[in-house]
């Protein structure tokens, strides 16, 4: 990211000024930068700081991010996530319910599993091979987070009411094979059901030390990934 803030809009600059702690400021800037790269790519807009300054991302009353372009609401839905210096942003049409999440694959305690996962999910985690347990745990947790963002609820609701399924599901009328969740390039399907009956189809991707998930309603095709190197190369200030 650039060291200056001329790619932020006035409302975003005001929001940044209210953040006291350096880590929180860095995470916030990374999320906004990633979102604007994704939005510019989605909207076929120029990748430069002038364009970025016209795109503002503000929290709605429920905390979900909303996009404004030149102070007007944009016909898009986005979801953001960042962890350990890495950020992702998912973009779709305004009619979609959308959520994405990024999680590190790291040790989690048995108490964490008992507190936040359903009985069925706890059984699945317990039955996983030891060398795959933490990856599976991160994937399930990430899918829950994605669904809670799509519901615009976040962690205000009991995560045990969000059930993640990793079995093969049908997409666009075709049966999909069992998940290949350990591929750094391929997206594999999943589904999430909320206790009130809402159902999301989604996708997951696993790398060496992190997982990414995305859910939506209506269902989407696998995400199209905009590589950072492609996005950042032409990003220069313009006069």
C-alpha positions as CSV (number, residue, x, y, z in Angstrom):
1,X,0.0,0.0,0.0
2,X,1.1,3.6,-0.4
3,X,2.3,5.4,2.7
4,X,0.1,8.4,2.2
5,X,-3.7,8.5,2.3
6,X,-4.7,10.4,-0.8
7,X,-6.6,7.3,-2.1
8,X,-9.1,7.6,0.8
9,X,-12.3,9.7,0.6
10,X,-13.2,12.4,3.2
11,X,-15.5,10.2,5.3
12,X,-12.8,7.4,5.3
13,X,-10.1,9.9,6.4
14,X,-12.4,11.0,9.3
15,X,-12.9,7.3,10.3
16,X,-9.2,6.6,10.1
17,X,-8.5,9.6,12.4
18,X,-10.8,8.1,15.0
19,X,-8.7,4.9,15.2
20,X,-6.1,5.3,18.0
21,X,-4.0,2.1,17.8
22,X,-1.4,1.6,15.1
23,X,-2.3,-2.1,14.4
24,X,-6.0,-1.2,14.1
25,X,-5.2,1.6,11.7
26,X,-2.9,-0.7,9.6
27,X,-5.6,-3.4,9.4
28,X,-8.3,-0.9,8.5
29,X,-6.1,0.7,5.7
30,X,-5.3,-2.8,4.4
31,X,-8.9,-3.7,4.3
32,X,-9.9,-0.5,2.5
33,X,-7.0,-0.8,0.0
34,X,-7.9,-4.4,-0.8
35,X,-11.6,-3.6,-1.2
36,X,-10.9,-0.7,-3.6
37,X,-8.6,-2.9,-5.7
38,X,-11.4,-5.5,-5.9
39,X,-14.1,-2.9,-6.6
40,X,-12.1,-1.2,-9.4
41,X,-11.5,-4.6,-11.0
42,X,-15.2,-5.5,-10.7
43,X,-16.4,-2.2,-12.1
44,X,-13.7,-2.0,-14.8
45,X,-12.6,1.3,-13.3
46,X,-9.0,2.7,-13.7
47,X,-6.6,1.4,-11.0
48,X,-5.3,4.7,-9.7
49,X,-5.5,6.8,-6.6
50,X,-7.9,9.3,-8.1
51,X,-10.4,6.6,-8.8
52,X,-9.8,5.1,-5.3
53,X,-10.6,8.4,-3.6
54,X,-14.0,8.5,-5.2
55,X,-14.8,5.0,-3.8
56,X,-15.8,5.2,-0.2
57,X,-16.6,2.3,2.1
58,X,-18.6,3.1,5.2
59,X,-20.2,0.9,7.9
60,X,-24.0,0.5,7.8
61,X,-25.8,0.8,11.2
62,X,-25.4,-3.0,11.6
63,X,-21.7,-2.8,10.8
64,X,-21.7,-4.3,7.3
65,X,-19.6,-2.4,4.8
66,X,-21.5,-0.3,2.2
67,X,-20.0,1.2,-1.0
68,X,-20.4,4.8,-2.2
69,X,-19.0,6.1,-5.5
70,X,-18.8,9.9,-5.7
71,X,-21.1,10.0,-2.6
72,X,-23.8,7.9,-4.3
73,X,-24.7,4.3,-3.2
74,X,-23.1,1.8,-5.5
75,X,-25.1,-1.2,-6.8
76,X,-22.7,-3.8,-5.3
77,X,-22.4,-5.9,-2.2
78,X,-19.0,-6.4,-0.6
79,X,-17.6,-8.4,2.3
80,X,-14.2,-7.9,3.9
81,X,-11.8,-9.9,6.1
82,X,-8.2,-9.5,7.2
83,X,-5.8,-11.4,9.4
84,X,-2.1,-11.3,10.1
85,X,-1.3,-8.7,7.4
86,X,-3.4,-10.4,4.6
87,X,-6.8,-9.1,3.5
88,X,-9.6,-10.3,1.1
89,X,-12.7,-8.6,-0.3
90,X,-15.6,-10.3,-2.1
91,X,-17.7,-8.3,-4.5
92,X,-21.1,-9.2,-6.0
93,X,-24.3,-7.6,-7.2
94,X,-26.4,-5.6,-4.8
95,X,-29.1,-8.3,-4.9
96,X,-26.8,-10.8,-3.3
97,X,-26.3,-11.7,0.3
98,X,-22.6,-12.2,0.6
99,X,-19.9,-13.0,3.2
100,X,-16.2,-13.9,3.0
101,X,-13.6,-14.7,5.6
102,X,-9.9,-15.4,6.0
103,X,-8.5,-17.5,8.8
104,X,-5.1,-18.7,9.8
105,X,-4.6,-22.5,10.3
106,X,-3.5,-22.5,13.9
107,X,-4.0,-24.5,17.1
108,X,-7.4,-24.1,18.8
109,X,-8.3,-25.4,22.2
110,X,-10.9,-28.1,23.0
111,X,-12.8,-25.4,24.9
112,X,-13.0,-23.3,21.7
113,X,-14.5,-26.2,19.8
114,X,-17.0,-27.0,22.6
115,X,-18.1,-23.3,22.9
116,X,-18.6,-22.4,19.2
117,X,-19.3,-25.6,17.2
118,X,-22.4,-27.8,16.9
119,X,-22.4,-31.4,18.1
120,X,-22.2,-32.6,14.5
121,X,-19.3,-30.3,13.8
122,X,-17.5,-31.3,17.0
123,X,-17.8,-35.0,15.9
124,X,-16.4,-34.1,12.4
125,X,-13.4,-32.4,14.0
126,X,-12.8,-35.2,16.4
127,X,-12.8,-37.8,13.6
128,X,-10.4,-35.8,11.4
129,X,-6.8,-37.1,11.1
130,X,-4.5,-35.3,13.6
131,X,-2.4,-33.6,10.9
132,X,-5.6,-32.2,9.3
133,X,-7.6,-31.2,12.4
134,X,-6.5,-27.6,12.6
135,X,-7.1,-27.0,8.9
136,X,-10.6,-28.4,9.1
137,X,-11.3,-26.4,12.2
138,X,-10.2,-23.2,10.6
139,X,-12.3,-24.0,7.5
140,X,-15.5,-24.6,9.5
141,X,-14.9,-21.5,11.6
142,X,-14.2,-19.4,8.5
143,X,-17.4,-20.6,6.8
144,X,-19.4,-19.7,9.9
145,X,-17.9,-16.2,9.9
146,X,-18.7,-15.8,6.2
147,X,-22.4,-16.9,6.8
148,X,-22.8,-14.5,9.8
149,X,-21.5,-11.7,7.6
150,X,-24.0,-12.6,4.9
151,X,-26.7,-12.5,7.5
152,X,-25.4,-9.1,8.6
153,X,-25.2,-10.4,12.2
154,X,-21.6,-11.1,12.9
155,X,-20.8,-12.7,16.3
156,X,-24.0,-11.3,17.8
157,X,-25.6,-14.7,17.4
158,X,-24.8,-18.1,18.6
159,X,-22.3,-19.7,16.2
160,X,-23.7,-23.1,17.0
161,X,-26.9,-22.1,15.1
162,X,-24.8,-21.9,11.9
163,X,-24.2,-25.4,10.5
164,X,-21.5,-26.0,7.9
165,X,-21.6,-28.9,5.5
166,X,-18.6,-30.1,3.6
167,X,-20.2,-33.0,1.9
168,X,-20.6,-33.0,-1.9
169,X,-23.4,-30.8,-3.0
170,X,-25.2,-30.0,-6.2
171,X,-24.3,-26.8,-8.1
172,X,-26.1,-25.6,-11.3
173,X,-27.8,-29.0,-11.6
174,X,-24.5,-31.0,-11.5
175,X,-23.2,-33.3,-8.8
176,X,-19.9,-32.1,-7.4
177,X,-17.2,-34.5,-6.2
178,X,-16.0,-34.6,-2.7
179,X,-14.1,-31.5,-1.5
180,X,-10.5,-30.9,-2.3
181,X,-9.9,-28.4,0.5
182,X,-6.2,-28.5,0.5
183,X,-5.6,-26.8,-2.9
184,X,-4.1,-23.3,-3.0
185,X,-5.6,-22.6,-6.4
186,X,-9.0,-24.4,-6.6
187,X,-12.2,-23.4,-4.9
188,X,-14.3,-26.3,-3.5
189,X,-18.0,-26.2,-2.6
190,X,-19.6,-26.0,0.8
191,X,-23.0,-25.1,2.3
192,X,-24.1,-23.3,5.4
193,X,-27.6,-23.5,7.0
194,X,-28.8,-21.1,9.7
195,X,-31.3,-22.2,12.3
196,X,-34.1,-20.0,10.9
197,X,-34.0,-21.9,7.6
198,X,-31.8,-19.6,5.6
199,X,-29.3,-21.5,3.4
200,X,-26.1,-20.3,1.8
201,X,-24.0,-22.0,-0.9
202,X,-20.3,-21.3,-0.7
203,X,-16.8,-22.0,-1.7
204,X,-13.5,-22.6,0.2
205,X,-9.9,-22.5,-0.6
206,X,-7.0,-23.8,1.5
207,X,-3.3,-22.8,1.4
208,X,-0.4,-23.8,3.5
209,X,-1.2,-21.6,6.5
210,X,-4.7,-20.1,5.9
211,X,-8.1,-20.8,4.5
212,X,-10.6,-18.6,2.6
213,X,-14.3,-19.0,2.4
214,X,-17.2,-17.3,0.7
215,X,-20.9,-17.8,0.9
216,X,-23.8,-16.2,-1.0
217,X,-27.5,-16.3,-1.7
218,X,-28.3,-16.8,-4.5
219,X,-25.5,-19.3,-5.2
220,X,-22.5,-18.1,-7.2
221,X,-20.0,-19.7,-9.5
222,X,-16.5,-20.2,-8.0
223,X,-14.9,-16.8,-7.2
224,X,-12.8,-15.1,-9.8
225,X,-9.6,-14.1,-8.2
226,X,-7.9,-10.8,-8.9
227,X,-4.2,-11.3,-8.2
228,X,-2.5,-8.5,-6.2
229,X,0.4,-8.3,-8.6
230,X,-2.0,-7.6,-11.5
231,X,-3.9,-4.9,-9.6
232,X,-1.0,-3.1,-8.1
233,X,1.3,-2.8,-11.1
234,X,-0.6,0.2,-12.7
235,X,-1.5,1.9,-9.4
236,X,0.1,5.3,-9.5
237,X,-1.0,8.7,-8.5
238,X,-2.3,10.7,-11.5
239,X,-2.0,14.4,-12.0
